[in-house]
Amino acid sequence: MTTTGRQQGRTALVTGGSRGIGRAVSRRLAREGALVAVHYGHDAAAAERTVKEIETDGGRAFAVRAELGVPGDAATLWSAFDRELAAYDAGAGPGLDILVNNAGITLPRPIEQVTEEDYDHIFAVNTKAPFFILQRGISRLRDGGRIISVSSAATRVAYPAIVAYSMTKAALEHLTLSLALQLAPRSITVNTVAPGFTETEINPTLRNPQIRQALSAASVFNRLGAPADIADVIAFVASDDARWVTGQWLDATGGVHLGL
Ligand code: NAD
């Protein structure tokens, strides 16, 4: 695979970058020339696999471990990032050009079945962790940088079966609006990319052919999204071509809203 070079000389951090959408984003940004920090929580082998794939493609990457959703997670992530970056490239400064808040979990339960522990945990991973990662990350982002958070189509359509999940992503979208205004003087853009049903391990029910068919039919293209479909949109938002796009919610759903 060739690199287009449009991210040459830039550094990116992709949370949850070892698998699914995050893996596709990590590989895509690396193909474009970025040095990519592939963040992971527990699965070091998956992160190493993604780093190896990037290296095989001719790119540069290193893994960064930090469990999210636990106290002090943002501090742990940034100190791991500093340590691994210095180990990978002793000459590199601590700066960052692209931050992709991708790590997330789902909670397929209607309101009656959501416990306080469930609620606290999903907000801790999907909302609190990105908030404090950004709080500590803003000063590291270079002027002209990019912040992209992975939201969901579920914030614009009612899905009672995943109500708490949708709430976590709606909060992330508001963070996008506030930071887009705050960081505009530094030409940093802040956007949200919202996938629809995408073929990853987050949704084990996709292995059921009937559910698969029903979710595929939600898109006007009658298929599930592939991680690369989302990664390509994120790569555009991360590029110079999207310098005039900020504070936006970008639909990457295969048109799920069109038939509603
Ligand atoms: P995935 O489960 O394959 O990937 C999620 C990533 O987040 C993994 O790398 C995982 O290790 C990481 N992660 C989760 N909890 C973590 C924790 N506590 N600490 C550290 N890392 C953690 O699923 P995916 O579909 O690739 O999800 C990526 C993002 O896309 C998520 O934010 C998800 O909500 C969003 N999304 C997915 C879909 C879909 O249908 N797949 C639809 C809309 C939005």
Residues whose N, C-alpha, C, O or C-beta is under 5 A from the ligand:
A	BS01	NAD	G16 G17 S18 R19 G20 I21 G22 Y40 G41 A66 E67 L68 G69 N102 A103 G104 I105 V125 V150 S151 S152 A153 P195 G196 F197 T198 E199 T200 E201 I202
